[in-house]
Amino acid sequence: MDRSSPRPGALLRRWGVTWGGWLDNRRGEWWLLAQLSLIAAHLLPPWPAPGSWGYAWPLPLAAAGAALFLLGLLLALQALLRLGPSLTPLPEPMAGAALVTTGAYARCRHPLYQAVLVCSLGVSLALGSLLHLALLLGLCAVLGGKARREERALLRAHSDYAAYQARTAAIIPRCPWLDWRAL
């Protein structure tokens, strides 16, 4: 067993995840729970079932969806690698974490959320599922709200965050709920 990698419990503590937080949402745990629930729901089968409307879902749309899903995974990997030790799944930044504004974070302030939405769109297109389209819309709502909470904390933690916020899209450029600079 490799002792150099942190145990899951130690990693959760480093991120600030506690039992008390799950109960009172002190660091935004409920946003994380909603996000993870919606992501996990993407494992549900498509609804309505493919072909139930009397026609087959077009192969080019399914292929485009698969390509979007793979693109989303690549975007997530790029953002994870750039964020490094500042990563936390909670909307409250870790104390002393560096503000990352380069790489994927030069494109948008929340590239991991963008990657999740691209993956969700890919699944929706690949399956031709109204259920998965609804899950995508739910993720838009949850990630938009989670990002807003995160940004309030980032403004308190980093004096240069307001300038970064003004020049960089939030999640999806020019989409009002996902880039509040457009409002």
N, CA and C atoms as an extended XYZ file, in Angstrom:
549
Properties=species:S:1:pos:R:3:atomname:S:1:resname:S:1:resid:I:1 pbc="F F F"
N         0.846       -1.188        0.000 N   MET     1
C         0.000        0.000        0.000 CA  MET     1
C         0.890        1.250        0.000 C   MET     1
N         0.601        2.185       -0.858 N   ASP     2
C         1.374        3.415       -0.969 CA  ASP     2
C         0.986        4.370        0.158 C   ASP     2
N         1.917        4.628        1.068 N   ARG     3
C         1.649        5.486        2.223 CA  ARG     3
C         1.831        6.972        1.892 C   ARG     3
N         2.380        7.286        0.697 N   SER     4
C         2.628        8.690        0.361 CA  SER     4
C         1.363        9.428       -0.075 C   SER     4
N         0.362        8.703       -0.550 N   SER     5
C        -0.875        9.373       -0.959 CA  SER     5
C        -1.793        9.533        0.260 C   SER     5
N        -2.470       10.679        0.352 N   PRO     6
C        -3.312       10.924        1.536 CA  PRO     6
C        -4.501        9.968        1.589 C   PRO     6
N        -4.870        9.602        2.788 N   ARG     7
C        -6.054        8.775        2.970 CA  ARG     7
C        -7.283        9.616        2.671 C   ARG     7
N        -8.380        8.994        2.217 N   PRO     8
C        -9.585        9.774        1.890 CA  PRO     8
C       -10.073       10.643        3.042 C   PRO     8
N       -10.033       10.143        4.259 N   GLY     9
C       -10.480       10.934        5.416 CA  GLY     9
C        -9.632       12.175        5.612 C   GLY     9
N        -8.317       12.035        5.413 N   ALA    10
C        -7.414       13.179        5.562 CA  ALA    10
C        -7.680       14.211        4.475 C   ALA    10
N        -7.949       13.757        3.265 N   LEU    11
C        -8.240       14.672        2.162 CA  LEU    11
C        -9.545       15.426        2.418 C   LEU    11
N       -10.564       14.743        2.891 N   LEU    12
C       -11.833       15.405        3.207 CA  LEU    12
C       -11.647       16.441        4.308 C   LEU    12
N       -10.847       16.121        5.323 N   ARG    13
C       -10.573       17.091        6.394 CA  ARG    13
C        -9.804       18.297        5.849 C   ARG    13
N        -8.857       18.054        4.953 N   ARG    14
C        -8.089       19.160        4.361 CA  ARG    14
C        -9.016       20.088        3.586 C   ARG    14
N       -10.005       19.528        2.923 N   TRP    15
C       -10.976       20.327        2.174 CA  TRP    15
C       -11.957       21.049        3.091 C   TRP    15
N       -12.041       20.627        4.344 N   GLY    16
C       -12.964       21.254        5.281 CA  GLY    16
C       -14.309       20.562        5.366 C   GLY    16
N       -14.418       19.353        4.824 N   VAL    17
C       -15.670       18.594        4.883 CA  VAL    17
C       -15.802       17.988        6.278 C   VAL    17
N       -16.920       18.291        6.948 N   THR    18
C       -17.169       17.764        8.294 CA  THR    18
C       -18.610       17.262        8.387 C   THR    18
N       -18.864       16.430        9.412 N   TRP    19
C       -20.238       15.970        9.640 CA  TRP    19
C       -21.138       17.156        9.974 C   TRP    19
N       -20.629       18.083       10.762 N   GLY    20
C       -21.409       19.260       11.109 CA  GLY    20
C       -21.770       20.086        9.885 C   GLY    20
N       -20.858       20.167        8.939 N   GLY    21
C       -21.120       20.907        7.713 CA  GLY    21
C       -22.233       20.287        6.878 C   GLY    21
N       -22.290       18.948        6.865 N   TRP    22
C       -23.383       18.288        6.129 CA  TRP    22
C       -24.726       18.626        6.772 C   TRP    22
N       -24.711       18.873        8.088 N   LEU    23
C       -25.955       19.184        8.788 CA  LEU    23
C       -26.363       20.651        8.670 C   LEU    23
N       -25.378       21.569        8.705 N   ASP    24
C       -25.752       22.996        8.710 CA  ASP    24
C       -25.242       23.786        7.501 C   ASP    24
N       -24.601       23.128        6.558 N   ASN    25
C       -24.191       23.761        5.298 CA  ASN    25
C       -23.172       24.880        5.506 C   ASN    25
N       -22.320       24.773        6.515 N   ARG    26
C       -21.424       25.885        6.871 CA  ARG    26
C       -20.425       26.236        5.786 C   ARG    26
N       -20.001       25.279        4.975 N   ARG    27
C       -19.047       25.563        3.899 CA  ARG    27
C       -19.648       25.292        2.519 C   ARG    27
N       -20.978       25.218        2.439 N   GLY    28
C       -21.651       24.991        1.163 CA  GLY    28
C       -21.802       23.527        0.792 C   GLY    28
N       -21.821       22.667        1.808 N   GLU    29
C       -21.919       21.224        1.556 CA  GLU    29
C       -23.183       20.840        0.802 C   GLU    29
N       -24.278       21.578        1.012 N   TRP    30
C       -25.534       21.225        0.336 CA  TRP    30
C       -25.428       21.485       -1.162 C   TRP    30
N       -24.657       22.508       -1.547 N   TRP    31
C       -24.425       22.728       -2.984 CA  TRP    31
C       -23.695       21.537       -3.578 C   TRP    31
N       -22.678       21.037       -2.862 N   LEU    32
C       -21.924       19.877       -3.331 CA  LEU    32
C       -22.826       18.650       -3.417 C   LEU    32
N       -23.671       18.443       -2.418 N   LEU    33
C       -24.581       17.300       -2.426 CA  LEU    33
C       -25.531       17.363       -3.621 C   LEU    33
N       -26.083       18.533       -3.906 N   ALA    34
C       -26.974       18.689       -5.059 CA  ALA    34
C       -26.216       18.416       -6.356 C   ALA    34
N       -25.003       18.940       -6.457 N   GLN    35
C       -24.187       18.729       -7.657 CA  GLN    35
C       -23.900       17.241       -7.869 C   GLN    35
N       -23.439       16.560       -6.828 N   LEU    36
C       -23.113       15.137       -6.947 CA  LEU    36
C       -24.346       14.301       -7.256 C   LEU    36
N       -25.494       14.663       -6.685 N   SER    37
C       -26.738       13.926       -6.959 CA  SER    37
C       -27.129       14.051       -8.429 C   SER    37
N       -27.036       15.263       -8.969 N   LEU    38
C       -27.382       15.463      -10.376 CA  LEU    38
C       -26.396       14.755      -11.302 C   LEU    38
N       -25.125       14.777      -10.956 N   ILE    39
C       -24.133       14.069      -11.777 CA  ILE    39
C       -24.404       12.570      -11.739 C   ILE    39
N       -24.655       12.030      -10.549 N   ALA    40
C       -24.936       10.587      -10.425 CA  ALA    40
C       -26.203       10.199      -11.168 C   ALA    40
N       -27.186       11.089      -11.224 N   ALA    41
C       -28.440       10.789      -11.923 CA  ALA    41
C       -28.226       10.609      -13.422 C   ALA    41
N       -27.098       11.062      -13.944 N   HIS    42
C       -26.800       10.847      -15.363 CA  HIS    42
C       -26.600        9.367      -15.683 C   HIS    42
N       -26.451        8.538      -14.659 N   LEU    43
C       -26.335        7.092      -14.868 CA  LEU    43
C       -27.690        6.438      -15.136 C   LEU    43
N       -28.772        7.167      -14.912 N   LEU    44
C       -30.109        6.634      -15.198 CA  LEU    44
C       -30.266        6.394      -16.688 C   LEU    44
N       -31.114        5.425      -17.049 N   PRO    45
C       -31.330        5.178      -18.488 CA  PRO    45
C       -32.076        6.353      -19.128 C   PRO    45
N       -31.933        6.498      -20.437 N   PRO    46
C       -32.611        7.604      -21.112 CA  PRO    46
C       -34.131        7.483      -20.999 C   PRO    46
N       -34.758        8.639      -20.878 N   TRP    47
C       -36.211        8.697      -20.889 CA  TRP    47
C       -36.627        9.882      -21.732 C   TRP    47
N       -37.536        9.759      -22.630 N   PRO    48
C       -38.145        8.494      -23.054 CA  PRO    48
C       -37.110        7.593      -23.718 C   PRO    48
N       -37.425        6.313      -23.732 N   ALA    49
C       -36.497        5.340      -24.298 CA  ALA    49
C       -36.243        5.650      -25.767 C   ALA    49
N       -34.984        5.462      -26.226 N   PRO    50
C       -34.685        5.700      -27.643 CA  PRO    50
C       -35.628        4.896      -28.537 C   PRO    50
N       -36.175        5.545      -29.523 N   GLY    51
C       -37.088        4.888      -30.469 CA  GLY    51
C       -38.530        4.868      -30.029 C   GLY    51
N       -38.844        5.305      -28.817 N   SER    52
C       -40.227        5.235      -28.341 CA  SER    52
C       -41.129        6.243      -29.050 C   SER    52
N       -40.548        7.216      -29.725 N   TRP    53
C       -41.345        8.195      -30.470 CA  TRP    53
C       -41.482        7.808      -31.936 C   TRP    53
N       -41.040        6.608      -32.268 N   GLY    54
C       -41.219        6.108      -33.627 CA  GLY    54
C       -40.070        6.420      -34.570 C   GLY    54
N       -38.995        6.966      -34.085 N   TYR    55
C       -37.830        7.185      -34.941 CA  TYR    55
C       -36.563        6.990      -34.112 C   TYR    55
N       -35.517        6.612      -34.815 N   ALA    56
C       -34.243        6.375      -34.136 CA  ALA    56
C       -33.516        7.705      -33.935 C   ALA    56
N       -32.818        7.828      -32.818 N   TRP    57
C       -32.020        9.020      -32.551 CA  TRP    57
C       -30.889        9.070      -33.580 C   TRP    57
N       -30.702       10.190      -34.265 N   PRO    58
C       -29.700       10.267      -35.331 CA  PRO    58
C       -28.275        9.985      -34.836 C   PRO    58
N       -27.601        9.124      -35.543 N   LEU    59
C       -26.236        8.745      -35.188 CA  LEU    59
C       -25.294        9.950      -35.126 C   LEU    59
N       -25.375       10.925      -36.053 N   PRO    60
C       -24.471       12.083      -35.936 CA  PRO    60
C       -24.662       12.857      -34.612 C   PRO    60
N       -25.900       12.959      -34.112 N   LEU    61
C       -26.133       13.623      -32.829 CA  LEU    61
C       -25.547       12.804      -31.680 C   LEU    61
N       -25.724       11.492      -31.759 N   ALA    62
C       -25.164       10.625      -30.719 CA  ALA    62
C       -23.640       10.705      -30.720 C   ALA    62
N       -23.036       10.723      -31.902 N   ALA    63
C       -21.576       10.823      -32.004 CA  ALA    63
C       -21.090       12.184      -31.506 C   ALA    63
N       -21.808       13.234      -31.851 N   ALA    64
C       -21.444       14.575      -31.372 CA  ALA    64
C       -21.541       14.620      -29.847 C   ALA    64
N       -22.553       13.984      -29.282 N   GLY    65
C       -22.685       13.931      -27.827 CA  GLY    65
C       -21.523       13.200      -27.182 C   GLY    65
N       -21.113       12.084      -27.777 N   ALA    66
C       -19.972       11.343      -27.237 CA  ALA    66
C       -18.699       12.187      -27.309 C   ALA    66
N       -18.531       12.916      -28.413 N   ALA    67
C       -17.363       13.788      -28.560 CA  ALA    67
C       -17.387       14.918      -27.517 C   ALA    67
N       -18.571       15.489      -27.283 N   LEU    68
C       -18.691       16.541      -26.261 CA  LEU    68
C       -18.371       16.001      -24.872 C   LEU    68
N       -18.823       14.794      -24.584 N   PHE    69
C       -18.521       14.187      -23.292 CA  PHE    69
C       -17.012       14.049      -23.110 C   PHE    69
N       -16.323       13.554      -24.137 N   LEU    70
C       -14.871       13.405      -24.066 CA  LEU    70
C       -14.179       14.764      -23.935 C   LEU    70
N       -14.678       15.767      -24.655 N   LEU    71
C       -14.140       17.121      -24.531 CA  LEU    71
C       -14.304       17.621      -23.096 C   LEU    71
N       -15.468       17.385      -22.502 N   GLY    72
C       -15.700       17.787      -21.118 CA  GLY    72
C       -14.714       17.135      -20.160 C   GLY    72
N       -14.417       15.858      -20.386 N   LEU    73
C       -13.433       15.178      -19.534 CA  LEU    73
C       -12.052       15.808      -19.678 C   LEU    73
N       -11.676       16.160      -20.905 N   LEU    74
C       -10.378       16.805      -21.129 CA  LEU    74
C       -10.326       18.190      -20.480 C   LEU    74
N       -11.417       18.945      -20.586 N   LEU    75
C       -11.486       20.257      -19.944 CA  LEU    75
C       -11.359       20.120      -18.428 C   LEU    75
N       -12.008       19.103      -17.869 N   ALA    76
C       -11.939       18.882      -16.418 CA  ALA    76
C       -10.512       18.532      -15.997 C   ALA    76
N        -9.859       17.676      -16.753 N   LEU    77
C        -8.491       17.295      -16.425 CA  LEU    77
C        -7.564       18.515      -16.474 C   LEU    77
N        -7.723       19.337      -17.513 N   GLN    78
C        -6.919       20.548      -17.644 CA  GLN    78
C        -7.122       21.465      -16.430 C   GLN    78
N        -8.365       21.661      -16.026 N   ALA    79
C        -8.663       22.541      -14.891 CA  ALA    79
C        -8.142       21.945      -13.581 C   ALA    79
N        -8.312       20.654      -13.396 N   LEU    80
C        -7.820       20.004      -12.170 CA  LEU    80
C        -6.317       20.133      -12.035 C   LEU    80
N        -5.618       19.910      -13.134 N   LEU    81
C        -4.160       19.992      -13.079 CA  LEU    81
C        -3.699       21.420      -12.788 C   LEU    81
N        -4.385       22.410      -13.341 N   ARG    82
C        -4.001       23.801      -13.120 CA  ARG    82
C        -4.305       24.232      -11.680 C   ARG    82
N        -5.414       23.773      -11.139 N   LEU    83
C        -5.809       24.188       -9.796 CA  LEU    83
C        -4.900       23.589       -8.717 C   LEU    83
N        -4.473       22.364       -8.930 N   GLY    84
C        -3.520       21.728       -8.016 CA  GLY    84
C        -3.994       21.709       -6.574 C   GLY    84
N        -3.154       22.136       -5.629 N   PRO    85
C        -3.488       22.033       -4.211 CA  PRO    85
C        -4.588       23.000       -3.754 C   PRO    85
N        -5.007       23.917       -4.605 N   SER    86
C        -6.107       24.823       -4.238 CA  SER    86
C        -7.471       24.163       -4.430 C   SER    86
N        -7.485       22.941       -4.966 N   LEU    87
C        -8.738       22.241       -5.244 CA  LEU    87
C        -9.507       21.916       -3.976 C   LEU    87
N       -10.785       22.210       -3.996 N   THR    88
C       -11.729       21.750       -2.980 CA  THR    88
C       -13.089       21.599       -3.661 C   THR    88
N       -13.852       20.571       -3.323 N   PRO    89
C       -15.169       20.413       -3.938 CA  PRO    89
C       -16.223       21.353       -3.348 C   PRO    89
N       -15.878       22.014       -2.252 N   LEU    90
C       -16.816       22.916       -1.591 CA  LEU    90
C       -16.693       24.324       -2.169 C   LEU    90
N       -17.751       25.110       -2.099 N   PRO    91
C       -17.662       26.474       -2.610 CA  PRO    91
C       -16.872       27.431       -1.715 C   PRO    91
N       -16.483       27.010       -0.543 N   GLU    92
C       -15.643       27.816        0.356 CA  GLU    92
C       -14.189       27.478        0.049 C   GLU    92
N       -13.371       28.460       -0.358 N   PRO    93
C       -11.967       28.146       -0.641 CA  PRO    93
C       -11.212       27.756        0.628 C   PRO    93
N       -10.182       26.949        0.450 N   MET    94
C        -9.349       26.565        1.594 CA  MET    94
C        -8.533       27.773        2.041 C   MET    94
N        -8.304       27.878        3.321 N   ALA    95
C        -7.511       28.978        3.870 CA  ALA    95
C        -6.112       28.949        3.262 C   ALA    95
N        -5.677       30.099        2.794 N   GLY    96
C        -4.331       30.214        2.238 CA  GLY    96
C        -4.169       29.680        0.828 C   GLY    96
N        -5.249       29.212        0.197 N   ALA    97
C        -5.155       28.673       -1.161 CA  ALA    97
C        -4.851       29.802       -2.141 C   ALA    97
N        -3.995       29.509       -3.104 N   ALA    98
C        -3.625       30.492       -4.116 CA  ALA    98
C        -4.790       30.721       -5.076 C   ALA    98
N        -4.898       31.935       -5.586 N   LEU    99
C        -5.880       32.251       -6.619 CA  LEU    99
C        -5.253       31.896       -7.965 C   LEU    99
N        -5.884       30.986       -8.698 N   VAL   100
C        -5.377       30.540       -9.991 CA  VAL   100
C        -6.142       31.277      -11.086 C   VAL   100
N        -5.420       31.970      -11.976 N   THR   101
C        -6.055       32.748      -13.049 CA  THR   101
C        -5.434       32.456      -14.404 C   THR   101
N        -4.637       31.410      -14.517 N   THR   102
C        -3.974       31.071      -15.774 CA  THR   102
C        -4.487       29.737      -16.293 C   THR   102
N        -4.099       29.400      -17.509 N   GLY   103
C        -4.538       28.150      -18.120 CA  GLY   103
C        -6.042       28.159      -18.317 C   GLY   103
N        -6.696       27.101      -17.891 N   ALA   104
C        -8.157       27.002      -18.027 CA  ALA   104
C        -8.852       28.134      -17.280 C   ALA   104
N        -8.225       28.644      -16.233 N   TYR   105
C        -8.824       29.703      -15.428 CA  TYR   105
C        -8.677       31.081      -16.076 C   TYR   105
N        -7.946       31.179      -17.176 N   ALA   106
C        -7.922       32.413      -17.960 CA  ALA   106
C        -9.125       32.449      -18.903 C   ALA   106
N        -9.656       31.279      -19.247 N   ARG   107
C       -10.816       31.162      -20.141 CA  ARG   107
C       -12.115       31.452      -19.402 C   ARG   107
N       -12.238       30.933      -18.181 N   CYS   108
C       -13.414       31.197      -17.350 CA  CYS   108
C       -13.038       30.974      -15.888 C   CYS   108
N       -13.820       31.562      -14.994 N   ARG   109
C       -13.486       31.500      -13.570 CA  ARG   109
C       -13.795       30.148      -12.943 C   ARG   109
N       -14.662       29.386      -13.574 N   HIS   110
C       -15.068       28.080      -13.024 CA  HIS   110
C       -15.008       27.006      -14.119 C   HIS   110
N       -13.803       26.681      -14.613 N   PRO   111
C       -13.713       25.721      -15.710 CA  PRO   111
C       -14.139       24.301      -15.338 C   PRO   111
N       -14.049       23.928      -14.066 N   LEU   112
C       -14.541       22.597      -13.684 CA  LEU   112
C       -16.061       22.530      -13.832 C   LEU   112
N       -16.750       23.595      -13.474 N   TYR   113
C       -18.202       23.624      -13.642 CA  TYR   113
C       -18.541       23.609      -15.131 C   TYR   113
N       -17.773       24.345      -15.919 N   GLN   114
C       -17.975       24.350      -17.362 CA  GLN   114
C       -17.792       22.934      -17.927 C   GLN   114
N       -16.776       22.233      -17.458 N   ALA   115
C       -16.511       20.869      -17.921 CA  ALA   115
C       -17.663       19.930      -17.562 C   ALA   115
N       -18.205       20.072      -16.354 N   VAL   116
C       -19.346       19.243      -15.942 CA  VAL   116
C       -20.539       19.494      -16.864 C   VAL   116
N       -20.780       20.759      -17.210 N   LEU   117
C       -21.908       21.087      -18.092 CA  LEU   117
C       -21.676       20.558      -19.504 C   LEU   117
N       -20.449       20.613      -19.991 N   VAL   118
C       -20.143       20.066      -21.322 CA  VAL   118
C       -20.355       18.554      -21.321 C   VAL   118
N       -19.912       17.883      -20.268 N   CYS   119
C       -20.144       16.426      -20.155 CA  CYS   119
C       -21.641       16.123      -20.122 C   CYS   119
N       -22.394       16.879      -19.351 N   SER   120
C       -23.831       16.658      -19.243 CA  SER   120
C       -24.527       16.885      -20.593 C   SER   120
N       -24.145       17.949      -21.288 N   LEU   121
C       -24.697       18.189      -22.627 CA  LEU   121
C       -24.357       17.037      -23.554 C   LEU   121
N       -23.134       16.537      -23.445 N   GLY   122
C       -22.726       15.400      -24.267 CA  GLY   122
C       -23.575       14.166      -24.016 C   GLY   122
N       -23.832       13.862      -22.748 N   VAL   123
C       -24.669       12.707      -22.406 CA  VAL   123
C       -26.086       12.912      -22.946 C   VAL   123
N       -26.621       14.119      -22.786 N   SER   124
C       -27.973       14.423      -23.270 CA  SER   124
C       -28.075       14.209      -24.773 C   SER   124
N       -27.086       14.705      -25.510 N   LEU   125
C       -27.096       14.535      -26.967 CA  LEU   125
C       -26.844       13.088      -27.372 C   LEU   125
N       -25.921       12.429      -26.704 N   ALA   126
C       -25.605       11.039      -27.052 CA  ALA   126
C       -26.813       10.134      -26.865 C   ALA   126
N       -27.597       10.382      -25.824 N   LEU   127
C       -28.733        9.520      -25.516 CA  LEU   127
C       -30.042        9.998      -26.128 C   LEU   127
N       -30.128       11.285      -26.478 N   GLY   128
C       -31.393       11.833      -26.970 CA  GLY   128
C       -32.470       11.750      -25.908 C   GLY   128
N       -32.117       12.093      -24.691 N   SER   129
C       -32.979       11.870      -23.536 CA  SER   129
C       -33.473       13.185      -22.949 C   SER   129
N       -34.787       13.310      -22.809 N   LEU   130
C       -35.355       14.490      -22.160 CA  LEU   130
C       -35.006       14.525      -20.673 C   LEU   130
N       -34.930       13.353      -20.056 N   LEU   131
C       -34.526       13.279      -18.656 CA  LEU   131
C       -33.138       13.891      -18.468 C   LEU   131
N       -32.208       13.531      -19.335 N   HIS   132
C       -30.847       14.028      -19.206 CA  HIS   132
C       -30.747       15.509      -19.570 C   HIS   132
N       -31.624       15.970      -20.435 N   LEU   133
C       -31.701       17.404      -20.704 CA  LEU   133
C       -32.161       18.142      -19.440 C   LEU   133
N       -33.133       17.578      -18.744 N   ALA   134
C       -33.589       18.181      -17.478 CA  ALA   134
C       -32.472       18.170      -16.436 C   ALA   134
N       -31.672       17.107      -16.398 N   LEU   135
C       -30.537       17.056      -15.476 CA  LEU   135
C       -29.513       18.140      -15.818 C   LEU   135
N       -29.287       18.377      -17.111 N   LEU   136
C       -28.390       19.455      -17.537 CA  LEU   136
C       -28.900       20.804      -17.048 C   LEU   136
N       -30.185       21.053      -17.201 N   LEU   137
C       -30.757       22.320      -16.730 CA  LEU   137
C       -30.643       22.438      -15.208 C   LEU   137
N       -30.849       21.334      -14.508 N   GLY   138
C       -30.667       21.334      -13.053 CA  GLY   138
C       -29.228       21.640      -12.663 C   GLY   138
N       -28.282       21.072      -13.400 N   LEU   139
C       -26.873       21.364      -13.139 CA  LEU   139
C       -26.553       22.832      -13.395 C   LEU   139
N       -27.156       23.410      -14.438 N   CYS   140
C       -26.952       24.846      -14.698 CA  CYS   140
C       -27.394       25.666      -13.482 C   CYS   140
N       -28.542       25.337      -12.942 N   ALA   141
C       -29.053       26.072      -11.782 CA  ALA   141
C       -28.159       25.875      -10.561 C   ALA   141
N       -27.793       24.640      -10.276 N   VAL   142
C       -26.985       24.346       -9.087 CA  VAL   142
C       -25.581       24.928       -9.211 C   VAL   142
N       -24.945       24.729      -10.356 N   LEU   143
C       -23.573       25.225      -10.498 CA  LEU   143
C       -23.527       26.744      -10.554 C   LEU   143
N       -24.553       27.369      -11.136 N   GLY   144
C       -24.622       28.826      -11.111 CA  GLY   144
C       -24.743       29.347       -9.690 C   GLY   144
N       -25.591       28.716       -8.888 N   GLY   145
C       -25.736       29.123       -7.487 CA  GLY   145
C       -24.493       28.837       -6.671 C   GLY   145
N       -23.892       27.669       -6.892 N   LYS   146
C       -22.683       27.301       -6.151 CA  LYS   146
C       -21.545       28.264       -6.492 C   LYS   146
N       -21.410       28.619       -7.761 N   ALA   147
C       -20.350       29.545       -8.172 CA  ALA   147
C       -20.553       30.923       -7.541 C   ALA   147
N       -21.787       31.368       -7.452 N   ARG   148
C       -22.051       32.666       -6.815 CA  ARG   148
C       -21.624       32.650       -5.346 C   ARG   148
N       -21.932       31.579       -4.651 N   ARG   149
C       -21.509       31.471       -3.247 CA  ARG   149
C       -19.986       31.448       -3.165 C   ARG   149
N       -19.372       30.681       -4.045 N   GLU   150
C       -17.917       30.579       -4.063 CA  GLU   150
C       -17.280       31.944       -4.308 C   GLU   150
N       -17.860       32.715       -5.199 N   GLU   151
C       -17.281       34.007       -5.530 CA  GLU   151
C       -17.379       35.011       -4.384 C   GLU   151
N       -18.429       34.939       -3.600 N   ARG   152
C       -18.512       35.819       -2.427 CA  ARG   152
C       -17.336       35.545       -1.483 C   ARG   152
N       -17.008       34.262       -1.317 N   ALA   153
C       -15.883       33.896       -0.449 CA  ALA   153
C       -14.550       34.269       -1.090 C   ALA   153
N       -14.432       34.114       -2.392 N   LEU   154
C       -13.185       34.463       -3.079 CA  LEU   154
C       -12.932       35.969       -3.032 C   LEU   154
N       -13.988       36.760       -3.104 N   LEU   155
C       -13.832       38.215       -2.987 CA  LEU   155
C       -13.290       38.599       -1.606 C   LEU   155
N       -13.717       37.877       -0.564 N   ARG   156
C       -13.204       38.135        0.784 CA  ARG   156
C       -11.762       37.652        0.938 C   ARG   156
N       -11.424       36.561        0.261 N   ALA   157
C       -10.108       35.938        0.453 CA  ALA   157
C        -8.999       36.548       -0.403 C   ALA   157
N        -9.341       37.115       -1.554 N   HIS   158
C        -8.321       37.593       -2.502 CA  HIS   158
C        -8.636       39.015       -2.954 C   HIS   158
N        -7.750       39.943       -2.641 N   SER   159
C        -7.979       41.349       -2.983 CA  SER   159
C        -8.031       41.587       -4.488 C   SER   159
N        -7.387       40.734       -5.280 N   ASP   160
C        -7.377       40.921       -6.733 CA  ASP   160
C        -8.490       40.139       -7.445 C   ASP   160
N        -9.386       39.505       -6.686 N   TYR   161
C       -10.430       38.708       -7.324 CA  TYR   161
C       -11.429       39.573       -8.106 C   TYR   161
N       -11.754       40.753       -7.621 N   ALA   162
C       -12.739       41.608       -8.306 CA  ALA   162
C       -12.279       41.963       -9.714 C   ALA   162
N       -11.000       42.249       -9.904 N   ALA   163
C       -10.484       42.572      -11.238 CA  ALA   163
C       -10.546       41.344      -12.140 C   ALA   163
N       -10.181       40.190      -11.612 N   TYR   164
C       -10.264       38.930      -12.367 CA  TYR   164
C       -11.710       38.642      -12.748 C   TYR   164
N       -12.613       38.863      -11.827 N   GLN   165
C       -14.041       38.643      -12.045 CA  GLN   165
C       -14.568       39.547      -13.164 C   GLN   165
N       -14.111       40.785      -13.213 N   ALA   166
C       -14.594       41.737      -14.212 CA  ALA   166
C       -14.123       41.402      -15.622 C   ALA   166
N       -12.966       40.773      -15.751 N   ARG   167
C       -12.422       40.529      -17.092 CA  ARG   167
C       -12.626       39.101      -17.607 C   ARG   167
N       -13.108       38.191      -16.753 N   THR   168
C       -13.179       36.773      -17.122 CA  THR   168
C       -14.596       36.245      -16.939 C   THR   168
N       -15.077       35.506      -17.933 N   ALA   169
C       -16.414       34.907      -17.852 CA  ALA   169
C       -16.501       33.975      -16.646 C   ALA   169
N       -17.706       33.824      -16.119 N   ALA   170
C       -17.895       32.951      -14.956 CA  ALA   170
C       -17.815       31.477      -15.377 C   ALA   170
N       -18.835       30.987      -16.073 N   ILE   171
C       -18.856       29.583      -16.482 CA  ILE   171
C       -18.993       29.492      -18.005 C   ILE   171
N       -20.073       30.061      -18.547 N   ILE   172
C       -20.311       30.088      -19.998 CA  ILE   172
C       -20.419       31.559      -20.407 C   ILE   172
N       -19.505       32.049      -21.244 N   PRO   173
C       -19.527       33.472      -21.621 CA  PRO   173
C       -20.865       33.910      -22.223 C   PRO   173
N       -21.306       35.087      -21.808 N   ARG   174
C       -22.510       35.757      -22.322 CA  ARG   174
C       -23.811       34.999      -22.080 C   ARG   174
N       -23.807       34.023      -21.206 N   CYS   175
C       -25.029       33.321      -20.814 CA  CYS   175
C       -25.421       33.865      -19.438 C   CYS   175
N       -26.508       34.656      -19.342 N   PRO   176
C       -26.783       35.415      -18.110 CA  PRO   176
C       -26.725       34.612      -16.812 C   PRO   176
N       -27.305       33.430      -16.727 N   TRP   177
C       -27.273       32.704      -15.453 CA  TRP   177
C       -25.875       32.149      -15.182 C   TRP   177
N       -25.089       31.913      -16.243 N   LEU   178
C       -23.782       31.293      -16.073 CA  LEU   178
C       -22.620       32.261      -16.310 C   LEU   178
N       -22.929       33.524      -16.550 N   ASP   179
C       -21.918       34.587      -16.612 CA  ASP   179
C       -22.599       35.877      -16.218 C   ASP   179
N       -22.616       36.141      -14.924 N   TRP   180
C       -23.386       37.267      -14.398 CA  TRP   180
C       -22.782       38.616      -14.757 C   TRP   180
N       -21.641       38.639      -15.451 N   ARG   181
C       -21.139       39.901      -15.977 CA  ARG   181
C       -22.105       40.422      -17.057 C   ARG   181
N       -22.857       39.503      -17.684 N   ALA   182
C       -23.774       39.865      -18.763 CA  ALA   182
C       -25.057       40.519      -18.243 C   ALA   182
N       -25.292       40.447      -16.955 N   LEU   183
C       -26.542       40.985      -16.396 CA  LEU   183
C       -26.506       42.492      -16.279 C   LEU   183
